[in-house]
Amino acid sequence: MAWTRDQMAARAARELKDGFYVNLGIGMPTLVANHIEPGIDITLQSENGMLGMGPFPFAGDEDPDLINAGKQTITELRRTSYFSSAESFAMIRGGHMDLSILGAMEVAQNGDIANWMVPGKLVKGMGGAMDLVAGARRIVVLMDHNDKAGGTKFKAACSLPLTGANVVDVIITDLAVFERADRKGAPFRLVETAPGVTADEVRAKTEASYDD
Amino acid sequence: MARLFPDAAAALDGLLFDGMTIAAGGFGLCGIPEQLIAGIAASGVKDLTIISNNAGVDGFGLGVLLHSRQVRKMISSYVGENKEFERQYLSGELELEFAPQGTLAERLRAGGAGIPGFYTRTGVGTLVAEGKEHKDFDGETYILERGIVADLAIVHAWQADPYGNLVYRKTARNFNPNAATAGRVTIAEVEAMVEPGSLDPDGVHTPGVYIQRMIVAATNEKRIENRTTRERA
C-alpha cells in the first residue's frame, strides 16, 4: 500500500541527522517538522530570515512580524536568530544548510529538478527554490510517484523548465525511496519501497532508469 | 543625514518621477512600508519599475500600485497572491522579471555595496541563466548577476533614532536592510522614533548613513496573509 502524506513526511524525517540545519519547502515538506524523532536536534531555517523556527502560535498569539516563507504565522525558540534576506541566502548559497526538502513536479534520472513553472500556465515565480537546490548540501525531494493522470514524475529527462540541474540526492515518493551516492554520475538506486509495494510495480510506474 | 518628515507625502516630495525604479522592502505583507506605498499611489507617478520580492495582494501592499496601473515592470521572485497582477501580466500591460529570491536579495546588497555584478551557482542550467555570462571557478559553473541601484528605496523598520539608525523586528526585517542600501535615496517608515542614545549601538541593524528621510507610521494595518495557529494542549 502506498505511503500517506504523513508517512512520506515521516520517512523524509529519517533523512535528518542530529545537529542539522534544515530548510523545509512549502507544502508537504512542512509536515516533516511533525515527525522529527526524539533525540534528533534540528534547527529549521526559514528563508525569509530566521534560524530556529518554532511551531504555529496559539490562537491569539499570532504576530504579523513573525512568519515563515509560506507567510504562515509561527513562533520563535530559545535558539532563534533573525537576519536579512541577503544573509539568509548567503547561508544557503554558501553551503551552510545541511539539507533541504522540497516538492517537485518532475525529477530526472540525472538529478535535475523542475518545480516552478509549467509553460502556458500562469507562472508565480521560483521564490527561493533555485537558491535552495543550488546551495543546500543535500537535496531531498518529496513528491507523489505519479501525477494525477498517472504519468511518471521520476523521468528520463525533465520536460518542464528546470529549477536546478544535477542537484537532487534523494527522492521520496508515496511508493518508494531512491538515492544516489554522488552528483558525479552515480545512478539513483531503489533503496526502499512502501509496505506491499513491489520493486516490479515501482519499475512499471517509473520512466527513469535506476539501479535496484 | 536622515531627516524626519510629518507624513509620506512630505517625505516623497521632490523624489518621484515617471519611469523611475523603486526598491521596496518586505516579504509578502510582512515588513512592508504601508504608508510610503500609499503615498506613492496618491502621487500618481507612473511607469514605475518596482523591485520587491512579492507584489502584494489585491488591494493591499504593492497591489495598490498595480491596481492604479502605476507599475510598468516588477522584478520579483514570487507573485502568487494577486489576481490583478495576473490580469495585467497576461494582457501584456505589465512586464515581469523573475529573479531567484537569494539572487534578488544579493543584487540589492551588491548594488548598495558598490558591486556591479557577482557570480552565483543559483539558476545555472535554467531559464534564469539564459543570456547571462557563464564562468567556471574551481570546476563549478556560475552565472553573472547584476547589482541593483534604485532611484528610491522604501523600507519599514520597527525603531529608529533621529540619526536614521534602524532596528527591525523579527521576520519583518527580511529584504528591508538590503533594499535600504540600494536606494540613491532611501526613506524609512518606522513604527517608533526613540530618543538619541536609546538604541544599543551594537544592536543597530541598518546604520543611519543609508537613510535620508524618515516618517513615523504607528498605525499600520500589518495584515496577516496566512494565519496559522495550534490548539492549546
Boltz contact constraints between the chains, C-beta under 6 A:
constraints:
  - contact:
      token1: [A, 48]
      token2: [B, 27]
      max_distance: 6.0
  - contact:
      token1: [A, 48]
      token2: [B, 171]
      max_distance: 6.0
  - contact:
      token1: [A, 48]
      token2: [B, 174]
      max_distance: 6.0
  - contact:
      token1: [A, 49]
      token2: [B, 171]
      max_distance: 6.0
  - contact:
      token1: [A, 49]
      token2: [B, 173]
      max_distance: 6.0
  - contact:
      token1: [A, 49]
      token2: [B, 174]
      max_distance: 6.0
  - contact:
      token1: [A, 50]
      token2: [B, 171]
      max_distance: 6.0
  - contact:
      token1: [A, 55]
      token2: [B, 230]
      max_distance: 6.0
  - contact:
      token1: [A, 56]
      token2: [B, 228]
      max_distance: 6.0
  - contact:
      token1: [A, 56]
      token2: [B, 229]
      max_distance: 6.0
  - contact:
      token1: [A, 56]
      token2: [B, 230]
      max_distance: 6.0
  - contact:
      token1: [A, 57]
      token2: [B, 229]
      max_distance: 6.0
  - contact:
      token1: [A, 58]
      token2: [B, 232]
      max_distance: 6.0
  - contact:
      token1: [A, 59]
      token2: [B, 229]
      max_distance: 6.0
  - contact:
      token1: [A, 62]
      token2: [B, 227]
      max_distance: 6.0
  - contact:
      token1: [A, 64]
      token2: [B, 222]
      max_distance: 6.0
  - contact:
      token1: [A, 64]
      token2: [B, 224]
      max_distance: 6.0
  - contact:
      token1: [A, 65]
      token2: [B, 169]
      max_distance: 6.0
  - contact:
      token1: [A, 65]
      token2: [B, 170]
      max_distance: 6.0
  - contact:
      token1: [A, 65]
      token2: [B, 172]
      max_distance: 6.0
  - contact:
      token1: [A, 66]
      token2: [B, 170]
      max_distance: 6.0
  - contact:
      token1: [A, 66]
      token2: [B, 171]
      max_distance: 6.0
  - contact:
      token1: [A, 67]
      token2: [B, 30]
      max_distance: 6.0
  - contact:
      token1: [A, 67]
      token2: [B, 171]
      max_distance: 6.0
  - contact:
      token1: [A, 71]
      token2: [B, 28]
      max_distance: 6.0
  - contact:
      token1: [A, 71]
      token2: [B, 225]
      max_distance: 6.0
  - contact:
      token1: [A, 71]
      token2: [B, 226]
      max_distance: 6.0
  - contact:
      token1: [A, 72]
      token2: [B, 226]
      max_distance: 6.0
  - contact:
      token1: [A, 72]
      token2: [B, 228]
      max_distance: 6.0
  - contact:
      token1: [A, 73]
      token2: [B, 227]
      max_distance: 6.0
  - contact:
      token1: [A, 73]
      token2: [B, 228]
      max_distance: 6.0
  - contact:
      token1: [A, 82]
      token2: [B, 170]
      max_distance: 6.0
  - contact:
      token1: [A, 82]
      token2: [B, 173]
      max_distance: 6.0
  - contact:
      token1: [A, 84]
      token2: [B, 173]
      max_distance: 6.0
  - contact:
      token1: [A, 84]
      token2: [B, 177]
      max_distance: 6.0
  - contact:
      token1: [A, 84]
      token2: [B, 178]
      max_distance: 6.0
  - contact:
      token1: [A, 85]
      token2: [B, 105]
      max_distance: 6.0
  - contact:
      token1: [A, 85]
      token2: [B, 174]
      max_distance: 6.0
  - contact:
      token1: [A, 85]
      token2: [B, 175]
      max_distance: 6.0
  - contact:
      token1: [A, 85]
      token2: [B, 178]
      max_distance: 6.0
  - contact:
      token1: [A, 86]
      token2: [B, 105]
      max_distance: 6.0
  - contact:
      token1: [A, 86]
      token2: [B, 106]
      max_distance: 6.0
  - contact:
      token1: [A, 86]
      token2: [B, 109]
      max_distance: 6.0
  - contact:
      token1: [A, 86]
      token2: [B, 178]
      max_distance: 6.0
  - contact:
      token1: [A, 89]
      token2: [B, 102]
      max_distance: 6.0
  - contact:
      token1: [A, 89]
      token2: [B, 105]
      max_distance: 6.0
  - contact:
      token1: [A, 93]
      token2: [B, 102]
      max_distance: 6.0
  - contact:
      token1: [A, 122]
      token2: [B, 86]
      max_distance: 6.0
  - contact:
      token1: [A, 124]
      token2: [B, 78]
      max_distance: 6.0
  - contact:
      token1: [A, 124]
      token2: [B, 79]
      max_distance: 6.0
  - contact:
      token1: [A, 124]
      token2: [B, 80]
      max_distance: 6.0
  - contact:
      token1: [A, 125]
      token2: [B, 77]
      max_distance: 6.0
  - contact:
      token1: [A, 125]
      token2: [B, 78]
      max_distance: 6.0
  - contact:
      token1: [A, 125]
      token2: [B, 79]
      max_distance: 6.0
  - contact:
      token1: [A, 125]
      token2: [B, 98]
      max_distance: 6.0
  - contact:
      token1: [A, 126]
      token2: [B, 100]
      max_distance: 6.0
  - contact:
      token1: [A, 127]
      token2: [B, 77]
      max_distance: 6.0
  - contact:
      token1: [A, 127]
      token2: [B, 78]
      max_distance: 6.0
  - contact:
      token1: [A, 127]
      token2: [B, 101]
      max_distance: 6.0
  - contact:
      token1: [A, 128]
      token2: [B, 101]
      max_distance: 6.0
  - contact:
      token1: [A, 130]
      token2: [B, 100]
      max_distance: 6.0
  - contact:
      token1: [A, 130]
      token2: [B, 122]
      max_distance: 6.0
  - contact:
      token1: [A, 130]
      token2: [B, 123]
      max_distance: 6.0
  - contact:
      token1: [A, 131]
      token2: [B, 100]
      max_distance: 6.0
  - contact:
      token1: [A, 131]
      token2: [B, 102]
      max_distance: 6.0
  - contact:
      token1: [A, 131]
      token2: [B, 122]
      max_distance: 6.0
  - contact:
      token1: [A, 134]
      token2: [B, 121]
      max_distance: 6.0
  - contact:
      token1: [A, 134]
      token2: [B, 122]
      max_distance: 6.0
  - contact:
      token1: [A, 161]
      token2: [B, 127]
      max_distance: 6.0
  - contact:
      token1: [A, 162]
      token2: [B, 125]
      max_distance: 6.0
  - contact:
      token1: [A, 162]
      token2: [B, 126]
      max_distance: 6.0
  - contact:
      token1: [A, 165]
      token2: [B, 125]
      max_distance: 6.0
